[in-house]
Amino acid sequence: MTPHHHSATAAGQSPPRDVPAHGTGTGRSTGDVLARRARAGRGPAEAQVLPGLPPQPSSVTRARDFVRRVLAGWALPRRRIEEIALVATELVTNSLEHARSASDLTVRLHRGTLVLTVADRSSTAPVLRPAESRAVRGRGIRLVAALADDWGCTPTGTGKRVWARFSTAPA
C-alpha cells in the first residue's frame, strides 16, 4: 500500500508522526500552559491516546467522548470541538467497519496543528467516493475531507494510520 494524501490547503506536506506526550520535568501535568503554547506554535507537542478500541458500536461513542474531553481540556472553541469530534467519529466508524480489528485513536496538538490519527490492522486505504444523493452510506470520508484541512492514509508494518489535520491557530 502506498501512502495516500489529500489536502485542501497543503499538498506535499509529509504525514504527521505520532509522538508521546511530553511532561514539564517538574512532576506537574503539562496542562493548560503547554496546551496553550502548543496551539500557539510554542512548546512541546501534547498527545493523548485512546488505545484498543474494540470493533463494536460503543467504541464510536467512547472515541467521540474522548476527543470532546481532550479538546475541551485544551480550551478549543466549542464549534471546533464538535467538528473535530465528528471527524473522529467517522474515522473510528470506518476503521471498525472495514478493518474489523481493534483500533487506536491519537489526538496530537503541536505548533497550532491538531492531528487525529486512527491506527488499525487493515492495509486497505479509505476511498473518497463521489457524492450520490440516493446513497444511504459512503459519506464518511467525504465529511472528513470537508471538515479537515488535510487528511491521508499512511501504511504501517501491521496495517495503516488514517489521519486528519486541523489548524487551531486563531484566524
ROKE-733788 format. One line per 10 residues: number of its first residue (from 1); their letters; for each residue y, x, z of N, C-alpha, C, O, CB. Coordinates in steps of 0.05 Angstrom, whole numbers, always signed. Atoms other than C-alpha are relative to their C-alpha. Last residue first. Glycine has a CB too. Example, Ala and Ser with C-alpha at 12.3 -4.5 7.8 and 13.67 -1.06 7.14 Angstrom:
2	SA	-24,-16,-1,-21,+273,+143,+22,-15,+14,+44,-5,+18,+9,+9,-29; -24,+18,+0,-90,+246,+156,+24,+18,+0,+24,+39,+13,+1,-20,+25
// end
This chain:
171	APATSFRAWV	-8,+1,+28,+661,-156,+243,+29,+7,-3,+40,+7,-25,-4,-28,-12; -20,+21,+5,+639,-132,+311,+10,+1,-29,+14,+22,-40,+23,+2,+20; -28,-9,-3,+578,-87,+307,+19,-23,-5,+13,-40,-22,+6,+24,-19; -10,+13,-24,+511,-121,+316,+29,+8,+5,+41,+0,+25,-17,+6,+24; -23,-14,-12,+485,-107,+246,+9,-16,+25,+9,-40,+24,+24,+2,-21; -24,+16,-4,+416,-135,+233,+22,+18,+11,+17,+35,+28,-6,-24,+19; -22,-14,-12,+351,-103,+207,+25,-17,+0,+31,-32,-19,+6,+27,-16; -25,+12,+8,+285,-137,+194,+23,+13,+15,+21,+18,+39,+0,-32,+5; -24,-3,-16,+218,-103,+198,+23,-15,-13,+24,-20,-37,+7,+29,+3; -20,+15,+15,+146,-113,+175,+25,-1,+18,+23,-7,+42,-9,-30,-7
161	RKGTGTPTCG	-22,+9,-17,+101,-58,+201,+19,-16,-19,+28,-5,-39,+15,+24,+14; -28,-1,+10,+34,-49,+168,+19,-7,+22,+12,-17,+43,+4,-19,-24; -10,+25,+9,-41,-38,+178,+28,+3,-12,+32,+18,-30,+1,-20,+23; +18,+21,-9,-81,+17,+212,+10,-28,-9,-2,-48,+0,-2,+0,+30; +28,-8,+3,-54,+81,+181,-19,-23,+7,-42,-23,-2,-6,+23,+17; +8,-18,-21,+14,+48,+174,-29,+7,-5,-41,-3,-23,+4,-13,+29; +28,-3,-7,+47,+15,+114,-4,+19,+23,+12,+38,+27,-16,+9,-24; +8,-28,+0,+121,-2,+117,-29,+2,+7,-37,-8,+28,+18,+17,+19; +27,-3,-10,+148,-71,+99,-8,+29,-3,-5,+41,-24,-21,-19,-15; +19,-14,+16,+220,-90,+88,-27,+2,+14,-31,-10,+36,+9,+28,-6
151	WDDALAAVLR	+27,+3,-11,+282,-124,+112,-19,+15,-18,-13,+21,-41,-8,-30,+2; +19,-16,+15,+357,-117,+105,-27,-6,+12,-29,-12,+36,+8,+31,+3; -15,-16,+18,+419,-153,+130,-18,+15,-19,-10,+22,-41,+18,+20,+15; -1,-28,-7,+374,-206,+160,+18,+15,-21,+21,+6,-43,-29,+13,+0; -13,-4,-26,+388,-281,+155,+3,+30,+7,+22,+37,+21,-16,-13,+21; -27,+13,-1,+374,-296,+81,+15,+8,+26,+39,+11,+25,-3,-30,-2; -18,-13,+20,+316,-246,+72,+29,-12,+2,+48,+3,-2,-10,-4,-28; -4,-28,-9,+282,-271,+136,+21,+14,-18,+40,+26,-9,-26,+16,+1; -18,+2,-23,+291,-343,+113,+7,+27,+11,+30,+33,+17,-12,-18,+23; -25,+7,+12,+259,-326,+45,+21,-3,+23,+44,+5,+19,-2,-27,-16
141	IGRGRVARSE	-12,-25,+8,+204,-291,+84,+27,-5,-14,+45,+11,-13,-19,+16,-19; -6,-19,-22,+188,-355,+120,+14,+25,-8,+35,+32,+3,-25,+7,+13; -29,-6,-1,+195,-405,+62,+7,+21,+21,+30,+29,+23,+14,-25,+6; -8,-23,+17,+122,-408,+40,+29,+6,+1,+39,+20,-18,-8,-6,-27; +2,-26,-13,+100,-477,+64,+13,+22,-18,+21,+16,-41,-29,+8,+7; +0,+6,-29,+111,-550,+47,+1,+26,+15,+11,+27,+38,-25,-17,+7; +19,-16,-17,+130,-535,-25,+3,-7,+29,+26,-9,+39,+4,+30,-5; +22,+17,-9,+166,-591,-62,-20,+14,+18,-37,+2,+29,-14,-12,-24; -9,+23,-17,+233,-556,-69,-22,-17,+11,-19,-29,+32,+19,-17,-16; +10,+24,+13,+203,-491,-93,+6,-23,+18,-3,-24,+41,-31,+3,-6
131	APRLVPATSS	-4,+25,-14,+241,-428,-75,-11,-23,-17,-5,-25,-40,+30,-5,+7; -22,+16,+10,+212,-366,-108,+1,-26,+16,-19,-37,+25,-3,-6,-30; +8,+18,+21,+166,-325,-63,+25,-16,-10,+44,-19,+5,-21,-20,+10; -23,+17,+2,+185,-263,-23,-5,-18,-24,-4,-10,-47,+27,+16,-3; -11,+5,+27,+116,-234,-11,+24,-19,+2,+22,-40,+15,-21,-11,-19; -10,+27,+5,+91,-203,+54,+13,-2,-27,+22,+18,-38,+20,-9,+22; -29,+3,-4,+52,-138,+48,+8,-29,-4,-4,-43,-20,+16,+18,-19; -12,+17,+21,-24,-137,+56,+30,-5,+7,+36,-16,+28,-15,-27,-2; -15,-17,+19,-47,-78,+98,+14,-16,-21,+28,-5,-38,-18,+21,-13; +4,+6,+28,-67,-122,+156,+16,+19,-17,+39,+25,-10,+7,-30,-6
121	RDAVTLVLTG	+22,-16,+11,-73,-93,+227,-7,-7,-30,-27,+2,-40,-25,-4,+16; +26,+12,-1,-6,-116,+254,-21,+17,-14,-14,+38,-24,+1,-29,-12; +22,-16,+9,+63,-90,+271,-26,-15,+3,-31,-27,+24,-1,+28,+15; +26,+12,-7,+123,-135,+277,-21,+17,-13,-22,+19,-38,-2,-30,-9; +23,-10,+14,+190,-99,+278,-25,-14,+11,-29,-17,+35,-3,+31,+4; +25,+13,-9,+258,-127,+296,-23,+12,-17,-20,+15,-41,+2,-32,-4; +23,+2,+18,+316,-79,+285,-23,-14,+15,-31,-6,+37,-10,+29,-9; +23,+11,-14,+385,-83,+315,-22,-3,-20,-18,-13,-42,+7,-28,+13; +21,+13,+17,+440,-39,+288,-23,-9,+18,-33,+6,+35,-10,+20,-21; -10,+25,+12,+506,-21,+322,-20,-14,-18,-13,-33,-32,+24,+6,-16
111	RHLRVTLDSA	-23,-4,+18,+485,+50,+335,+9,-24,-15,+13,-23,-39,-7,+22,-19; -11,-27,+1,+417,+33,+364,+22,+1,-20,+20,-8,-42,-23,+20,-7; -29,+1,+4,+382,-32,+386,+10,+29,+1,+5,+43,+20,+15,-17,+21; -13,-26,-4,+307,-40,+380,+29,-2,-7,+37,-13,-28,-14,+22,-17; -28,+6,+4,+265,-103,+387,+14,+26,+8,+13,+35,+30,+10,-25,+17; -19,-19,-11,+190,-89,+379,+28,-9,-7,+34,-16,-30,-5,+29,-9; -28,+5,+7,+137,-142,+369,+18,+20,+14,+16,+23,+39,+8,-29,+7; -19,-11,-19,+63,-121,+370,+28,-6,-11,+34,-1,-34,-4,+30,+5; -24,-14,+11,+10,-160,+333,+18,+9,+24,+16,-2,+46,+16,-19,-19; -22,-3,-19,-61,-183,+349,+23,+15,-13,+19,+31,-31,-9,+14,+26
101	SRAHELSNTV	+6,-20,-21,-102,-199,+288,+23,+0,+20,+43,-13,+15,-4,+29,-13; +20,+11,-18,-105,-256,+238,-10,+21,+20,-34,+23,+26,-24,-11,-16; +15,-23,-10,-66,-214,+189,-23,-9,+17,-44,+4,+18,+19,+19,+15; +11,-16,+22,-42,-274,+147,-17,+24,+10,-37,+30,-3,+21,+9,-18; +14,+16,+20,-28,-330,+197,-15,+18,-20,-37,+11,-28,+19,-17,-15; +22,+15,-12,-12,-288,+258,-16,-15,-21,-41,-16,-19,+10,-19,+21; +21,-19,-9,+30,-238,+219,-24,-15,+11,-47,-8,+4,+12,+18,+22; +13,-12,+23,+68,-292,+182,-23,+19,+8,-44,+18,-3,+20,+15,-17; +16,+21,+12,+82,-330,+247,-15,+11,-24,-39,+7,-27,+17,-24,-9; +24,+3,-16,+106,-266,+280,-19,-21,-12,-43,-17,-13,+7,-7,+29
91	LETAVLAIEE	+16,-24,+3,+155,-251,+223,-27,-2,+16,-48,+6,+6,+16,+24,+10; +12,-1,+27,+179,-323,+220,-18,+24,-3,-39,+22,-15,+22,+0,-21; +19,+22,+2,+191,-330,+295,-15,+2,-27,-39,+0,-28,+13,-27,+3; +24,-9,-15,+225,-262,+297,-22,-20,-2,-45,-13,-5,+8,+5,+30; +13,-20,+16,+272,-286,+242,-25,+11,+14,-46,+14,+2,+19,+24,-6; +13,+14,+23,+288,-349,+281,-15,+20,-18,-38,+15,-26,+20,-15,-16; +24,+13,-11,+301,-307,+344,-15,-15,-22,-40,-15,-22,+7,-19,+23; +20,-21,-2,+350,-265,+302,-26,-10,+12,-47,-2,+4,+11,+23,+18; +7,-9,+27,+389,-326,+281,-22,+21,+1,-42,+19,-14,+24,+11,-15; +17,+21,+13,+387,-355,+351,-8,+7,-28,-31,+2,-36,+16,-27,+0
81	IRRRPLAWGA	+26,+1,-14,+413,-291,+383,-19,-20,-14,-42,-14,-19,+3,-6,+30; +15,-23,+11,+468,-286,+331,-28,+1,+12,-47,+7,-1,+15,+27,+4; +8,+7,+28,+492,-356,+349,-17,+22,-12,-37,+17,-26,+25,-5,-17; +21,+21,+0,+491,-339,+424,-10,-6,-29,-34,-8,-34,+9,-25,+13; -9,+27,+1,+532,-275,+416,-23,-20,-4,-43,-14,-17,+21,-3,-23; -6,+7,+27,+496,-211,+437,+10,-29,+0,+3,-45,+18,-25,+2,-19; -25,+14,+4,+501,-192,+510,+8,-5,-29,+32,-4,-36,+22,+15,+14; -17,-19,+15,+444,-141,+511,+27,-13,-7,+43,-1,-21,-14,+10,-25; -4,-23,-18,+409,-183,+564,+18,+21,-12,+32,+36,+2,-26,+12,+8; -19,+10,-20,+418,-244,+519,+7,+22,+20,+30,+25,+28,-11,-25,+14
71	LVRRVFDRAR	-26,+0,+13,+384,-203,+464,+22,-11,+18,+45,-2,+18,+0,-16,-26; -9,-27,+4,+324,-187,+508,+29,+0,-11,+46,+15,-2,-19,+15,-20; -5,-12,-26,+316,-259,+533,+11,+29,-3,+30,+36,+10,-26,+1,+17; -24,+13,-12,+323,-290,+464,+8,+13,+26,+31,+19,+31,-5,-30,+5; -24,-9,+16,+274,-240,+434,+25,-12,+12,+45,+2,+16,-3,-7,-29; -4,-29,-6,+222,-253,+489,+25,+10,-14,+42,+23,-1,-24,+16,-9; -12,-1,-26,+230,-329,+482,+6,+29,+8,+27,+34,+21,-19,-13,+21; -28,+11,+2,+218,-325,+407,+14,+2,+27,+37,+10,+28,-1,-29,-10; -16,-19,+15,+157,-279,+416,+29,-9,-1,+48,+6,+4,-10,+4,-28; -4,-23,-17,+126,-323,+470,+19,+20,-13,+37,+32,+0,-27,+14,+7
61	TVSSPQPPLG	-19,+8,-21,+137,-385,+427,+6,+24,+19,+29,+28,+26,-11,-23,+17; -26,+4,+13,+103,-352,+368,+21,-7,+20,+43,+4,+20,-3,-22,-22; -13,-26,+4,+47,-326,+412,+27,-2,-13,+45,+14,-8,-18,+18,-16; -17,-6,-23,+30,-397,+434,+14,+27,-2,+35,+31,+11,-16,-1,+25; -27,+11,+2,+5,-411,+363,+19,+6,+24,+43,+9,+20,-2,-30,-2; +1,+29,-8,-54,-363,+367,+29,-10,+1,+48,+5,+5,-14,-3,+28; -4,+18,+23,-68,-294,+337,-4,-30,+7,-24,-42,+0,-19,+8,-22; +25,+9,+13,-59,-255,+402,+6,-19,-23,+27,-32,-23,-18,-14,+21; -1,+29,+4,+7,-219,+415,-25,-10,-14,-30,-2,-36,+26,-8,-16; +25,+15,-1,-15,-150,+438,+3,-30,-2,-11,-45,+13,-14,+6,+24
51	PLVQAEAPGR	+24,-8,+13,+51,-117,+455,-22,-21,+1,-22,-39,+18,-11,+26,+13; +19,+21,-9,+120,-145,+469,-26,+6,-14,-30,-2,-37,+11,-30,-6; +24,+6,+15,+164,-83,+463,-16,-23,+14,-19,-23,+38,-18,+25,-2; +18,+16,-17,+236,-70,+484,-24,-8,-17,-21,-14,-41,+15,-25,+11; +22,+14,+13,+280,-15,+455,-17,-15,+21,-21,-6,+43,-18,+19,-16; +12,+17,-20,+348,+15,+472,-22,-16,-15,-17,-27,-36,+22,-20,+13; +12,+26,+9,+371,+72,+429,-11,-14,+25,-19,-2,+44,-22,+5,-21; +28,+1,+10,+413,+126,+461,-8,-27,-9,+4,-48,-2,-18,+11,+21; +22,+1,-20,+489,+128,+467,-27,-3,-13,-30,-6,-37,+4,-22,+19; +0,-23,-18,+546,+109,+420,-25,-2,+19,-33,-25,+25,+26,+2,+17
41	GARARRALVD	+6,-24,+15,+544,+64,+359,+0,+25,+17,+0,+47,+7,+19,+3,-22; -25,-12,+10,+580,+5,+391,-5,+26,-16,+13,+37,-27,+19,+5,+23; -12,+19,+19,+516,-35,+400,+24,+12,-14,+29,+7,-37,+7,-26,+14; +18,+1,+24,+482,+26,+431,+11,-19,-21,+11,-12,-45,-28,-8,+8; -4,-24,+15,+541,+36,+478,-17,+0,-25,-7,+9,-46,-7,+25,+18; -27,+1,+12,+540,-36,+500,+5,+24,-17,+16,+22,-39,+22,-3,+22; +2,+20,+21,+464,-31,+511,+27,-3,-14,+28,-5,-39,-9,-27,+11; +12,-12,+24,+474,+33,+549,-3,-19,-23,+0,-11,-46,-27,+12,+7; -17,-22,+9,+523,+1,+598,-11,+12,-25,+3,+16,-45,+3,+21,+22; -22,+8,+16,+485,-65,+603,+17,+23,-12,+26,+21,-35,+18,-18,+15
31	GTSRGTGTGH	-17,+23,-4,+420,-39,+629,+23,-4,-19,+22,+5,-42,+12,+2,+26; -20,-5,+21,+391,+31,+622,+21,-22,-1,+44,-17,-6,-14,+4,-26; +6,+14,+25,+358,+17,+690,+21,+8,-21,+44,+13,-14,-1,-30,+3; -11,+27,+3,+371,+68,+745,-8,-11,-27,-15,+4,-45,+31,-1,+3; +18,+19,-13,+327,+127,+762,+10,-28,-2,-4,-47,+7,-3,+8,+29; -9,+3,-28,+384,+174,+746,-18,-18,+16,-14,-23,+40,+29,-11,+1; +5,-25,-14,+357,+202,+680,+8,-2,+30,+5,+17,+44,+15,+22,-13; -25,-14,-5,+390,+144,+643,-4,+27,+14,+15,+43,+16,+19,-17,+17; -12,+6,-26,+326,+118,+613,+26,+16,+3,+33,+32,-14,-19,+7,+23; -8,-23,-15,+308,+119,+540,+13,-9,+26,+28,-27,+26,+19,+18,-16
21	APVDRPPSQG	-25,+3,-14,+270,+63,+506,+5,+25,+16,-14,+38,+26,-1,-25,+19; +2,+11,-27,+215,+87,+460,+28,-4,+12,+47,+10,+4,-17,+17,+18; -3,-21,-20,+229,+95,+387,-2,-13,+27,+5,-36,+31,+27,+15,-4; +0,+10,-27,+208,+52,+328,+2,+24,+19,-11,+44,+14,-26,-16,+6; +22,-10,-15,+229,+81,+262,+2,-12,+28,+23,-14,+39,+0,+32,+1; -5,-9,-28,+273,+43,+215,-25,+11,+12,-47,+3,+5,+11,-23,+16; +7,+20,-20,+259,+42,+140,+5,+10,+28,+4,+34,+33,-29,-9,-3; +28,-2,-9,+298,+91,+98,-6,-21,+20,+12,-31,+35,-6,+28,+11; +2,-10,-28,+362,+67,+66,-30,+2,+7,-46,-14,-2,+15,-18,+20; +3,-29,-1,+357,+62,-10,+0,+11,+28,-8,+34,+32,+21,+13,-15
11	AATASHHHPT	+24,-10,+13,+385,-7,-18,-1,+30,+2,+19,+43,+0,-2,-9,-29; +2,-29,+0,+440,-23,+31,-26,+10,-11,-42,+22,+4,+3,+10,+28; -24,-16,-2,+471,-92,+31,-5,+30,-5,+13,+44,-14,+12,-3,+26; -23,+15,+9,+424,-150,+18,+24,+18,-2,+44,+12,-16,+6,-23,+19; -26,-3,-13,+364,-105,+21,+21,-18,-12,+23,-21,-36,+9,+29,-1; -17,+20,+11,+290,-108,+8,+27,+2,+14,+27,+5,+39,-12,-29,+2; -26,+0,-13,+242,-51,+19,+18,-20,-15,+20,-19,-39,+13,+29,-1; -17,+19,+13,+168,-48,+6,+26,-1,+15,+27,-1,+39,-13,-29,-1; -20,+13,-15,+129,+14,+25,+16,-20,-17,+22,-14,-40,+19,+20,+13; -25,-15,+0,+68,+27,-18,+21,-14,+16,+19,-39,+19,+10,+4,-29
1	M	-24,+17,+0,+0,+0,+0,+25,+18,+0,+27,+36,+16,+0,-19,+25
// end
